[in-house]
Amino acid sequence: FKPEEITPVNVGKVNILRNNFMDYLQQKGISTRPGTHAVHMLGYYKNKYNITQKDYPNAMIADMCSIAFPLFPSMKDEEFNYIKDNIMNYKPEIN
């Protein structure tokens, strides 16, 4: 999810925008998930190796800003188009 160039400085703002987008899709009946997880941000590894989120900025950005959309072999064209149309029609609230 990249509505603007993402840096460690603005990643929190983009994360909020991503989460708002995911909430919008959920309200339309479209379940999404974060696209990936950064291992260094998981409690076990963070604590065991004394790692901070910003030690791996690109992984942090991917963790906080990616989205996985529904996609499966039996997806009908109508389902795909419904998801696509709702993605395309989204109007983010910019603060």
C-alpha positions, 0 to 999 in steps of 0.5 A, a space after each residue: 500500500 503506497 499512497 505516497 513514498 514511504 520512509 521510516 519517518 512517515 510509516 506510521 501515517 501510511 500504516 493508518 491509511 492502510 488500516 483505514 483502507 482495509 476497514 473500508 474493504 471489510 465493510 464491503 465484505 472483502 476480507 484482507 490481511 497484512 501482506 507480510 510480517 517482518 520477523 524482527 518485529 515479532 516479540 520473540 525475536 525482538 526480545 531475544 536479539 534486542 532488535 528495534 523496528 527501525 533496524 530493518 526499515 524496509 522489512 518494517 515498511 513491508 510489515 506495516 504497509 502491505 495488503 493481501 487481497 482475496 485471490 483463489 482458483 475458484 474465484 468467479 469473475 463477478 467476485 474479482 470485479 467486485 473486489 477490483 471495483 471497490 479498490 478502484 472506488 476507494 477515496 481515502 480521507 487525507 488529514 
